Amino acid sequence: MEARAVARYVRISPRKVRQVVDIIRGKTANEALALLKHTPKGAAEVVAKVIKSAMANAEHNLDLNKDDLYVAVAYVDQGPTLKRWRARMRGIPVRIRKRTSHVTVILREKEG
């Protein structure tokens, strides 16, 4: 049994979110939340919210014990990019890319 949660269209670039996700992969859910609480990155808040959502899904929908859950799979995909323009020297427009991310966390129960 596995519980899953996804946050889509998060307005942080995938590269920044992947740095945070790499920290928590393979850890227990409670340990991951404790690590994220003390991680000084903006994406830590988003990833913690996704983990809490997956824990709630596991507890309410699948009747799993939330103390036995661990982060089995965690990955970040790139979402759509918002394209904006800004005037630079002599009024020449320069493209600004505002990237978005899709964060996915899958929790599984420890066997044994």
VENNORBEL-V336469 format. One record per pair of residues at least 24 apart in sequence whose C-alpha atoms are under 10 Angstrom apart, sorted by sequence separation. I is the first residue (numbers start at 0). J is the second residue. D is the distance in whole Angstrom. If there is no record, write none. Layout:
BEGIN
i-><I;I>
j-><J;J>
d-><D;D>
END
This chain:
BEGIN
i-><16;18;19;23;76;77;78;15;16;17;18;19;28;29;75;76;77;15;16;19;20;28;75;76;15;16;19;20;23;46;74;75;76;15;19;74;75;13;16;17;73;74;75;11;12;16;73;74;11;72;73;74;10;72;73;9;71;72;73;11;70;71;72;70;71;72;9;29;69;70;71;28;29;68;69;70;71;27;28;29;31;68;69;70;71;6;27;28;29;30;31;67;68;69;6;27;28;29;30;67;68;69;5;27;28;29;65;67;68;6;26;27;28;65;66;67;68;5;6;26;27;28;65;66;67;4;5;25;26;27;63;64;67;4;5;24;25;26;63;64;3;4;6;23;24;25;3;4;5;23;24;25;2;4;5;23;24;25;57;3;4;23;24;57;2;3;4;23;24;53;54;56;57;2;3;4;53;54;57;1;2;3;4;20;21;52;53;54;2;3;4;20;21;49;50;51;53;54;2;3;20;21;49;50;53;1;2;20;49;50;1;2;17;46;49;50;0;17;18;45;46;47;2;16;17;46;2;16;17;1;15;16;0;2;13;14;0;1;13;14;0;12;13;14;12;13;12;13;2;11;12;1;11;1;2;5;7;8;9;10;12;1;2;3;4;5;6;7;8;9;10;1;3;5;7;8;9;10;1;7;8;10;8;28;27;28;24;27;28;24;25;27;20;27;17;20;12;14;16;20;12;13;15;16;17;11;12;13;14;16;10;11;12;13;10;11;12;13;9;10;11;12;13;8;9;10;11;8;9;10;7;8;9;7;8;9;6;7;8;6;7;5;6;7;5;6;4;5;6;4;5;3;4;5;3;4;2;3;4;2;3;1;2;3;1;2;0;1;2;0;1;0>
j-><40;42;43;47;100;101;102;40;41;42;43;44;53;54;100;101;102;41;42;45;46;54;101;102;42;43;46;47;50;73;101;102;103;43;47;102;103;42;45;46;102;103;104;41;42;46;103;104;42;103;104;105;42;104;105;42;104;105;106;45;104;105;106;105;106;107;45;65;105;106;107;65;66;105;106;107;108;65;66;67;69;106;107;108;109;45;66;67;68;69;70;106;107;108;46;67;68;69;70;107;108;109;46;68;69;70;106;108;109;48;68;69;70;107;108;109;110;48;49;69;70;71;108;109;110;48;49;69;70;71;107;108;111;49;50;69;70;71;108;109;49;50;52;69;70;71;50;51;52;70;71;72;50;52;53;71;72;73;105;52;53;72;73;106;52;53;54;73;74;103;104;106;107;53;54;55;104;105;108;53;54;55;56;72;73;104;105;106;55;56;57;73;74;102;103;104;106;107;56;57;74;75;103;104;107;56;57;75;104;105;57;58;73;102;105;106;57;74;75;102;103;104;60;74;75;104;61;75;76;61;75;76;61;63;74;75;62;63;75;76;63;75;76;77;76;77;77;78;68;77;78;68;78;69;70;73;75;76;77;78;80;70;71;72;73;74;75;76;77;78;79;71;73;75;77;78;79;80;72;78;79;81;80;106;106;107;104;107;108;105;106;108;102;109;100;103;96;98;100;104;97;98;100;101;102;97;98;99;100;102;97;98;99;100;98;99;100;101;98;99;100;101;102;98;99;100;101;99;100;101;99;100;101;100;101;102;100;101;102;101;102;101;102;103;102;103;102;103;104;103;104;103;104;105;104;105;104;105;106;105;106;105;106;107;106;107;106;107;108;107;108;108>
d-><9;9;6;10;6;6;10;8;8;9;9;10;9;10;7;5;9;9;5;10;7;8;6;7;7;8;8;10;10;9;8;5;8;10;10;6;6;10;9;10;8;5;9;8;9;8;6;7;7;8;4;9;10;6;6;9;8;5;9;9;7;6;7;6;5;9;8;9;9;5;6;8;7;10;5;7;9;10;8;9;9;6;6;9;10;8;8;8;8;9;8;10;5;6;8;8;6;8;10;8;5;7;10;6;5;10;10;5;6;9;9;4;6;10;9;6;10;10;6;6;6;10;8;9;9;9;6;7;6;9;9;8;10;6;9;9;5;8;7;10;9;7;10;10;6;6;9;9;9;7;7;8;10;6;8;10;7;9;10;8;5;10;6;8;9;5;9;8;9;9;10;10;9;6;8;9;7;9;9;9;7;10;8;10;8;9;7;7;9;7;10;6;8;8;9;10;7;10;6;8;7;10;8;7;10;9;5;8;7;8;7;9;9;7;10;8;9;7;10;8;9;10;9;9;6;8;8;7;9;8;10;10;8;9;10;9;10;9;6;9;8;10;7;9;10;6;8;8;9;10;9;9;10;10;10;10;10;10;10;9;9;10;10;9;10;10;10;9;9;8;10;9;10;10;10;6;10;9;10;8;8;10;10;8;9;9;9;9;10;10;10;9;9;9;10;10;10;10;8;9;8;7;10;9;9;8;5;7;9;8;8;6;5;5;6;5;6;8;9;5;6;10;9;9;5;7;9;5;5;9;8;5;6;6;6;8;8;4;9;6;6;7;5;8;6;7;8;4;9;6;6;7;6;9;6;7;8;4;9;6;6;6;5;9;6;6;9;5;9;6;7;7>
END
